[in-house]
């Protein structure tokens, strides 16, 4: 069960859910994805693999939050209704009876809301939830506000997540996509079995290691939303401290037009390319080092494992679950996000690290092999079996 599903993508969660669902189907399991969409009626279709079933229903909330309205009052009503939505309770219960699953896996619960967990409990079907955000602690799901990480729940979040906290104890199993997020959110699920299961790479994305840089000088890359919490400003500031002509930078992604224009003007350098949105595979083929300078506590970071699978070397901040994906100096670098100029220092080391690059690329590809879809799906099956039998 997921609030949005490929092709409706807001971030890495939708891709990770689809890859895992299809991998479960490939192992011989009957998988139905219950999701929301703009459709005015229930749709029952097959996923791109021809095996995984997708059931799309209209959002039981005020609107489908894949499209966020500009009216503030609508957003307030949406969040209040998210906590105690009788329509979602009844609608999910009907779908559970129709699909007749042995186990329910909630990947992202937005739009259905926490009463989906209550629906599962009422029907008597075990439910497993994957922690992909701080959904139960923060109404935004980020625990990040005012350009900094929140030290604890604010009064607004305490009110806006009350229904989520009340329903969380009904969950039977909890998966953390990193040790960090499981430790952060575990207390909300007192009765649940817990496991750490990483996100998978996409099938066919594991490439041969690289023998060196793509060109005579290294190219750094940033891909993702151009927003403060993703660290784009830290990236550009560190770039400005590199020796002139020592490297180039590719920035792929979209953000607020005013912000992007301001960054273009303040960093008007022919060695920097602001490419806008571009396919991730095309991006990885064009860069040597992938910068993941997140300011918020990323629960995982798909960009890191995708970079490693491509043979590129990631440079990540020490926030959230990111440092769990990289062995510093072996298959990537970790920099201190609260240490002034530490990212710039790591980037300078990367510029002079051409001799070490081939070894780091080999180690990165080997690390990405740990996240093959079949291995991730098998870990989920083990947890599901333990709850069903």
N, C-alpha and C positions, 0 to 999 in steps of 0.2 A: 504494500500500500504506500503510495507516494503522492504528494500534492501536485507535482508536475513530473513529466517523464519525457524523454527524448521523443520527438524533436523539439519539445518546449524546454529549453535549457536556460537556467539562470546561473549555473556554476558547475563545479565538478560533481556535485551530488547526483545529478540526473544521469550523467555518464557512468558513474560508478555503480549506480543501481541497475542500469540497463546491462552493463557488462556482467555483473554478478547474476542477474536474473537469467540471462541467456546461457551463462556457464552452468547454472543449475539445470536448465532444460537440456543442455548437452550431456549432462550426467544421467539423463533419463527420467528426471522428475517432471511432473505436470505443474507448470508455473503459470499463474494468472496475475497480472499486474493490474490492480485497481487504482485508477488515477483520475484526476480532474482535468477538464478542458473546457473550451468555449462551446462545445457542442450543446445544442438545445435538448438533446435526448441521449439515452444510453447508447454507446457504440461498442461493438464487440469485434475486434480485428486481431490479426496476427502481427507480431513484431517483425523486424527485418530478417531475423533468422528463420522465419517460417514455422517456428515451433512455439515460441513464447506468446501466450495470449494476453491481449491488452483490453481491459474494460474501462472505457472512459465515461464518466458521468459529469453532469454540471456540478460546479462547486456548491455544496450545501450552505456555504457562508454567503454573505452579502454580495460578494464578487469573487472571482477567481484571482488570487493575488499574484499570478504570473504577470497580470497586467495591473499595475498599481494606479488607482485614480489620483488625481491631483487634489480633490476635495478632502480636507483634513478630517471633517466629520465622518466621512465614510471610512477612513482608516481607523478612527477611534471605535466606531461601531463594529468594524470587522474584528478588531482585537478583543473587544468585550464578548462578542458572539463566539469567538474561537474557543473560549473557555467553557461555555455552557450552551451547547448547540443541540437542542433536541432533534432537529431535522437531521443532523449528521449522525446522531445516535441511531435513529430509526433507519436511515438510509444505509448506513454501514451494516447494520444488523441484517437488513434484507439481502444485501450483497453477500454476506457471509453464508446465509442459508442457501443462496443461489449457487455460489461457487463451491461450497462444502469443502473447505480446506482442512488439512490435518494440522497446519500451523500457519499463523499469520506473521508476516515480517513487515514491520513499518520502517520505511527508510527515511522519509520525511513525512511529517504528520500534519503540516500546515494545510488549511482548507477543511480537512476532515476534523481536525482538532482532537484534543485528548479524550473526548467521549468515544472515539473509535476504539480506544483501549477498553473502555467500559463495555462497548458492544461485544468485543471479543470475550470478555469475562462473562457476560450474560449468556452467551451462546455456549461457553465452555471450551473455547478453542485457545490453546496456548499462543501467546503473542511475544514476539521478539522485536525489540527496537534497536536500531543502529543510531548511535550518537554521531551525527554529522554537524551539529551546531549546538549552541547552548540554549536550546528551545525551552527547556523547563525553567531555566534560571533567568532568561532575558527575553523580553517580548520581541526584540529585534533578532535574537539568536546569536549575537556577536559578543556580548559583554564588553563592548567598546563604544565610548561616547566622548565627545569633546576632544578628539585626537589622542585619547589615551585609553588604556585598558581599565575597566571598572574594578575597583577593589572589592566590591560586594554588590548585592542587589540594591538598586535605588528604589525609592518609594513608588515610582511609576511601575517599575518591573514587578515589584512585590504584589501590586494590585493586578496588573495585566497578565500575570502568569498563575494566579491562584488556582484556577481550574486545572491547569497542567500539573501543578504540584499535588493536587488532590487525587488525580487519576493515575499518576506515575506508579504508585505502589501496586497497581493491578498488572503491571508488566511482568512477565515470567522470565524473560531473558534479555540481557542488555549487552550489546556489542559496542566497544569503543574502537574507533578507527585509529586511535593512538593510546598509549598509556596515559598521556596527559589528560585527554578529555574524559577518559573513564574515571580517573582519579578525581577530576573536577566535578563530575555529575553523578557519581555512583550513589551518593547519599539519598538522591531522590527516589531510588528504586530499591527499597530495603529487602524485598523478597526475591529479587531476580538473580538468576545465575549470570555470571559475567565472563566475558571473553574479550581479548583484544584481537581483532581481525582487521588487517589493513585493507585499503582499497586496492582493486586490481588494475593492472595495465590492460589496455585493449589488445585483443588478439592480433597477432601479426605486426606489432609495433616494436618488438625487440630486434634491434639492429646490430650490425657488426661494430666492434669498437673502432674508434678512429685512430689513425696513426699520427695525427698532429692537427694543428689548426687548419681551418679551411682555406686560409689565405696567409699572406706574409705577416699580418698583424692580427691579433685576436679580435673577435667580435662578441661583445656582450649583448644579451637580450633580456627584455622584460616583456612578459605576456600576462594579460589579465585586466581586470577593471582598473581604470586610472582613477583611483580614490586614495585618500590619505591612509586608510587602514591597510591598504596593500603595499604601501611604502614607496610609491612612485617618486615622491619628493626626496626621500632618502637616496634613492637610486640616482636621480639627477644631480643631487648635491655631491655624492661620492664621485660621480663621473667627472665633475668639474675639477676635481683634485688630481686627476691623472695627467701625466705629461702629455703635452700637445702632440698629436699624431701617433700616439702609442697604441690606439685601439679605435674601434667604432662601436656604435650602440644602436640596436634596433628596438624600438618601443612599439609593441603590438597590443591593441586594446582600445576601448572607448571609455570616455568619461564625460563629465559636464563640459559642454563646448567652451564656456568661458574659462574654465580651469585649463583645458588643453591648450587653448590659444595663449594663455598666460605663460605656460611652460614652454611653448614653442618660441615665444618671444624672449623669455629670460635665458633660454639655452639654444640660441640661434647658432648652431654649429653644424657645418656640412657633414661632420662625422656622425651626427645623430639623425636617425630616420624615424619619424612618427608615422607608422604605417596604417594606423587605424586597425579595424578588425581584420584578421587574417586566419586561415586554417592553421590549427596548432601544428600539424605535420609539416606544413611549409615553413613555419617559424623555426622549428627545431633544426631543420635542414640548413638554415642560414646562419646559425650562431654556434659559437664554441662554448661559451659560458652562459648559463641561465640564472638570472638574478631573481631571488624570491625574498625581497626585503620587508616582509610583512611587519606591520606595527601591532596588529592584533594577534591574539593567541590562536593561530590557525590550528584547527583540530587535526589536520593531516597535511594537505598540499599535493593535489594531483600533479601540479606542474613539476614537482621534484622528481617523481617516479617516471613521468613522461619524458623529462629531460634525460634521465639516466638511461631509459630504454632506447633513446635515440643515439646515445653515445656522447651527448653533451655533458658538461660538468656543471652541477648546480652550486650556487653560492647562496646560502639561506641564513635568515636571521635565527636567533635563538628563542623565538617565540613559539609557545604552544607545542604541538607535536612535530614541528619541522625538524629540530635537531635529532629526532629519533630516526629520520630517514637518511641521514648522512653521517659517515664516519670522517671526521675532520681530517683533511689532508690526504685521505685515501681515495674516496669516491666523490669528493666535493669539499666545500668549506662551510664552516659555520662562523658567523660573526656576531659580536655582542651588540644587540640593537640599542642598548642604553649606554654604549661606550662611544664617545665622540670620535668620529673619523675611523672607526674600526672597519666599516665596509670599504672605505677608500683604501685602507691598508691591505685588505684581502684582495681587492681588485688590482692593486699594484703588484702584489705577489703573483697573481694570475698572469699579468702582462709579461712577467719575466720567467714564467714557468713552462716554457715551451718544451723543455726536455722531459718534464714530469707529466706532460699532458696525456701521452699515449697510455701510460700506466693508469692514470686516473680514469680515463675513458673505459679501459678494460674493467676496472673495478666497478665503475658506475653501471655498465651493462650487466655485470654479474649480479650486482645488488638488485637491479630491476627484475631479474629472473625470479626473485623471491615472490613477486607479485603477479605471477601468471594466473589467469582467471580460474583455471581448473583447481589450483591449490587453494585459492580464496573460497571458491564454491564448496570444496570439500570440507573446509573448516566450518562453514555455515551448516552443512549437512550434519556434521558431528554434533553441533549444538542443538539443532532441530530434533535430531533423533533422541537426544537425552531428555528433551521435554515431552516428546510424544509417547515414548515407551517407558 
